[in-house]
Amino acid sequence: MTKTELIAEVATKAEITKVESEKVVNAVLDTIVETLVSKEKVSLVGFGNFDGVDRAERQGVNPKTGEPITIKATRVPKFHAGKAFKEAVK
């Protein structure tokens, strides 16, 4: 499902226009990103948790040359599915 398809599905289920649905979907996604940027966690009971995780600096290999390289430390988003979500997908 693409973002456009998601917006259309939300519009149908919520009985709102696609324009309103797009605003809602974008607001939810923006809020999740902003919360993770501020190093907080987003917890949606029954769905899952969005969190930011710090990755340590590590050694890697350049695939073209085979030379060792250092991959910088970074922060990445992570999602943990909730129990109800896992059961529904099962």
N, CA, C and O of each residue as an XYZ file, in Angstrom:
360
protein
N       0.841     -1.173      0.000
C       0.000      0.000      0.000
C       0.887      1.237      0.000
O       1.823      1.341      0.792
N       0.588      2.160     -0.884
C       1.332      3.413     -0.952
C       0.670      4.447     -0.045
O      -0.424      4.227      0.474
N       1.346      5.569      0.134
C       0.787      6.637      0.958
C      -0.527      7.140      0.364
O      -1.471      7.416      1.104
N      -0.599      7.263     -0.954
C      -1.819      7.712     -1.623
C      -2.961      6.730     -1.372
O      -4.094      7.142     -1.122
N      -2.668      5.448     -1.439
C      -3.684      4.436     -1.172
C      -4.123      4.469      0.293
O      -5.301      4.278      0.596
N      -3.177      4.711      1.194
C      -3.496      4.830      2.610
C      -4.433      6.007      2.849
O      -5.415      5.885      3.581
N      -4.136      7.133      2.240
C      -4.964      8.324      2.380
C      -6.386      8.044      1.887
O      -7.356      8.438      2.534
N      -6.507      7.371      0.757
C      -7.822      7.034      0.211
C      -8.574      6.085      1.142
O      -9.776      6.248      1.349
N      -7.889      5.110      1.698
C      -8.526      4.142      2.603
C      -8.984      4.814      3.895
O     -10.078      4.533      4.385
N      -8.158      5.698      4.447
C      -8.530      6.437      5.653
C      -9.748      7.319      5.366
O     -10.659      7.407      6.189
N      -9.763      7.962      4.214
C     -10.894      8.806      3.836
C     -12.184      7.996      3.782
O     -13.232      8.448      4.244
N     -12.099      6.810      3.221
C     -13.277      5.951      3.111
C     -13.751      5.491      4.485
O     -14.938      5.595      4.797
N     -12.838      4.985      5.304
C     -13.207      4.451      6.615
C     -13.673      5.529      7.583
O     -14.563      5.288      8.399
N     -13.078      6.717      7.497
C     -13.451      7.809      8.406
C     -14.582      8.671      7.840
O     -15.068      9.590      8.499
N     -14.988      8.359      6.617
C     -16.040      9.112      5.933
C     -15.726     10.609      5.882
O     -16.544     11.457      6.236
N     -14.500     10.894      5.424
C     -14.058     12.267      5.216
C     -13.501     12.377      3.801
O     -13.337     11.373      3.107
N     -13.212     13.610      3.381
C     -12.672     13.793      2.037
C     -11.208     13.359      1.998
O     -10.550     13.240      3.031
N     -10.717     13.127      0.780
C      -9.310     12.752      0.628
C      -8.394     13.892      1.068
O      -7.308     13.643      1.590
N      -8.814     15.125      0.865
C      -8.008     16.280      1.278
C      -7.877     16.301      2.794
O      -6.784     16.511      3.321
N      -8.982     16.085      3.497
C      -8.941     16.041      4.961
C      -8.117     14.850      5.430
O      -7.335     14.962      6.374
N      -8.294     13.713      4.770
C      -7.554     12.515      5.118
C      -6.054     12.722      4.939
O      -5.260     12.285      5.772
N      -5.669     13.383      3.860
C      -4.251     13.644      3.622
C      -3.669     14.503      4.736
O      -2.547     14.264      5.182
N      -4.424     15.502      5.189
C      -3.960     16.352      6.287
C      -3.774     15.534      7.562
O      -2.796     15.722      8.286
N      -4.706     14.633      7.834
C      -4.632     13.807      9.036
C      -3.443     12.854      8.965
O      -2.661     12.771      9.912
N      -3.298     12.142      7.867
C      -2.193     11.185      7.719
C      -0.849     11.909      7.818
O       0.057     11.446      8.512
N      -0.719     13.039      7.128
C       0.534     13.803      7.180
C       0.801     14.314      8.591
O       1.947     14.310      9.039
N      -0.243     14.755      9.301
C      -0.069     15.246     10.668
C       0.410     14.129     11.591
O       1.281     14.349     12.433
N      -0.154     12.932     11.436
C       0.262     11.799     12.270
C       1.723     11.445     11.987
O       2.515     11.278     12.915
N       2.072     11.334     10.724
C       3.454     10.971     10.369
C       4.444     12.044     10.820
O       5.508     11.726     11.350
N       4.093     13.320     10.609
C       4.966     14.414     11.042
C       5.160     14.402     12.556
O       6.266     14.631     13.047
N       4.086     14.137     13.290
C       4.164     14.107     14.750
C       5.063     12.968     15.223
O       5.845     13.146     16.157
N       4.960     11.815     14.597
C       5.828     10.687     14.961
C       7.286     11.049     14.714
O       8.138     10.804     15.568
N       7.579     11.627     13.559
C       8.961     12.008     13.232
C       9.475     13.059     14.215
O      10.585     12.929     14.732
N       8.681     14.097     14.478
C       9.099     15.164     15.393
C       9.361     14.620     16.794
O      10.301     15.047     17.465
N       8.537     13.688     17.229
C       8.708     13.099     18.558
C       9.992     12.295     18.628
O      10.715     12.378     19.621
N      10.290     11.520     17.598
C      11.529     10.738     17.578
C      12.754     11.643     17.491
O      13.790     11.353     18.090
N      12.634     12.741     16.744
C      13.748     13.691     16.645
C      14.063     14.286     18.019
O      15.224     14.533     18.344
N      13.019     14.514     18.820
C      13.236     15.073     20.159
C      13.608     13.986     21.174
O      13.585     14.217     22.383
N      13.951     12.802     20.664
C      14.433     11.666     21.458
C      13.387     11.150     22.443
O      13.726     10.672     23.526
N      12.121     11.249     22.060
C      11.043     10.672     22.848
C      10.505      9.450     22.117
O      10.851      9.204     20.961
N       9.666      8.696     22.790
C       9.103      7.464     22.252
C       7.623      7.682     21.940
O       6.942      8.419     22.653
N       7.123      7.047     20.880
C       5.702      7.077     20.548
C       5.151      5.685     20.809
O       5.603      4.709     20.209
N       4.173      5.594     21.707
C       3.601      4.311     22.076
C       2.119      4.301     21.724
O       1.340      5.083     22.268
N       1.734      3.417     20.818
C       0.341      3.258     20.418
C      -0.114      1.888     20.908
O       0.195      0.867     20.294
N      -0.847      1.874     22.013
C      -1.250      0.630     22.657
C      -1.999     -0.265     21.666
O      -2.934      0.175     20.997
N      -1.576     -1.514     21.584
C      -2.181     -2.477     20.685
C      -1.574     -2.461     19.287
O      -1.706     -3.433     18.543
N      -0.914     -1.371     18.926
C      -0.297     -1.272     17.604
C       1.202     -1.478     17.696
O       1.747     -2.379     17.059
N       1.880     -0.640     18.496
C       3.319     -0.789     18.647
C       3.994      0.473     19.144
O       3.337      1.460     19.475
N       5.312      0.426     19.190
C       6.111      1.540     19.681
C       7.128      1.974     18.633
O       7.794      1.146     18.010
N       7.234      3.277     18.454
C       8.272      3.871     17.621
C       9.298      4.460     18.566
O       8.946      5.128     19.539
N      10.568      4.215     18.280
C      11.627      4.699     19.154
C      12.863      4.989     18.318
O      13.013      4.458     17.217
N      13.739      5.824     18.834
C      15.022      6.086     18.193
C      16.092      5.297     18.917
O      16.104      5.247     20.147
N      16.991      4.680     18.168
C      18.046      3.853     18.758
C      19.397      4.370     18.272
O      19.592      4.635     17.086
N      20.322      4.506     19.217
C      21.669      4.944     18.866
C      22.493      3.742     18.414
O      22.554      2.722     19.102
N      23.121      3.874     17.255
C      24.029      2.834     16.758
C      25.454      3.315     16.983
O      25.790      4.456     16.667
N      26.268      2.461     17.517
C      27.662      2.797     17.785
C      28.462      2.812     16.481
O      28.068      2.219     15.476
N      29.593      3.506     16.533
C      30.513      3.484     15.389
C      30.996      2.049     15.203
O      31.223      1.332     16.177
N      31.151      1.635     13.943
C      31.570      0.261     13.688
C      32.399      0.186     12.418
O      32.438      1.124     11.622
N      33.056     -0.948     12.248
C      33.872     -1.178     11.064
C      33.025     -1.880      9.998
O      32.212     -2.751     10.305
N      33.232     -1.486      8.753
C      32.555     -2.115      7.634
C      33.542     -2.324      6.508
O      34.743     -2.104      6.667
N      33.023     -2.750      5.367
C      33.874     -3.001      4.204
C      33.263     -2.293      3.007
O      32.063     -2.404      2.756
N      34.102     -1.557      2.262
C      33.647     -0.933      1.033
C      33.397     -2.047      0.016
O      34.330     -2.769     -0.335
N      32.149     -2.206     -0.468
C      31.855     -3.326     -1.355
C      32.577     -3.259     -2.707
O      32.794     -4.292     -3.340
N      32.945     -2.063     -3.150
C      33.641     -1.939     -4.439
C      35.112     -2.299     -4.342
O      35.654     -2.990     -5.205
N      35.757     -1.821     -3.275
C      37.208     -1.996     -3.177
C      37.625     -3.079     -2.186
O      38.748     -3.579     -2.242
N      36.717     -3.439     -1.280
C      37.060     -4.422     -0.261
C      37.845     -3.836      0.896
O      38.226     -4.558      1.818
N      38.093     -2.514      0.856
C      38.858     -1.857      1.918
C      37.993     -1.668      3.164
O      36.790     -1.431      3.053
N      38.596     -1.770      4.336
C      37.844     -1.510      5.566
C      37.515     -0.020      5.683
O      38.329      0.831      5.325
N      36.327      0.286      6.181
C      35.911      1.667      6.409
C      35.275      1.766      7.790
O      34.831      0.766      8.354
N      35.237      2.972      8.322
C      34.591      3.208      9.601
C      33.215      3.817      9.327
O      33.100      4.836      8.646
N      32.184      3.184      9.863
C      30.822      3.688      9.722
C      30.522      4.497     10.974
O      30.611      3.980     12.087
N      30.166      5.765     10.795
C      29.947      6.675     11.913
C      28.770      6.238     12.789
O      27.848      5.561     12.335
N      28.833      6.646     14.050
C      27.717      6.429     14.969
C      26.535      7.258     14.478
O      26.716      8.358     13.956
N      25.336      6.733     14.646
C      24.146      7.429     14.176
C      22.936      7.027     15.004
O      23.004      6.089     15.798
N      21.848      7.726     14.821
C      20.585      7.402     15.482
C      19.600      6.986     14.396
O      19.456      7.682     13.391
N      18.923      5.860     14.590
C      17.995      5.340     13.591
C      16.630      5.080     14.226
O      16.539      4.794     15.420
N      15.568      5.181     13.422
C      14.239      4.863     13.953
C      14.050      3.348     14.045
O      14.611      2.584     13.259
N      13.243      2.938     15.028
C      12.961      1.519     15.210
C      11.500      1.359     15.597
O      10.949      2.182     16.329
N      10.872      0.292     15.100
C       9.479      0.014     15.415
C       9.362     -1.376     16.013
O       9.924     -2.340     15.491
N       8.628     -1.471     17.113
C       8.337     -2.749     17.745
C       6.830     -2.948     17.685
O       6.076     -2.164     18.262
N       6.389     -3.985     16.995
C       4.952     -4.251     16.880
C       4.376     -4.698     18.214
O       5.012     -5.434     18.968
N       3.153     -4.238     18.493
C       2.463     -4.640     19.714
C       1.856     -6.026     19.567
O       1.772     -6.572     18.466
N       1.431     -6.586     20.701
C       0.896     -7.953     20.716
C      -0.325     -8.095     19.820
O      -0.416     -9.050     19.050
N      -1.273     -7.152     19.910
C      -2.498     -7.241     19.102
C      -2.167     -7.167     17.613
O      -2.779     -7.867     16.807
N      -1.204     -6.326     17.245
C      -0.796     -6.180     15.853
C      -0.170     -7.485     15.353
O      -0.480     -7.951     14.256
N       0.708     -8.064     16.165
C       1.356     -9.321     15.791
C       0.317    -10.437     15.603
O       0.387    -11.214     14.651
N      -0.633    -10.498     16.521
C      -1.673    -11.525     16.436
C      -2.535    -11.348     15.199
O      -2.902    -12.333     14.558
N      -2.864    -10.111     14.852
C      -3.693     -9.835     13.676
C      -2.980    -10.260     12.387
O      -3.610    -10.787     11.470
N      -1.683    -10.031     12.325
C      -0.912    -10.371     11.123
C      -0.707    -11.873     11.011
O      -0.637    -12.425      9.912
N      -0.611    -12.526     12.161
C      -0.388    -13.977     12.201
C      -1.486    -14.669     11.440
O      -1.494    -15.896     11.346
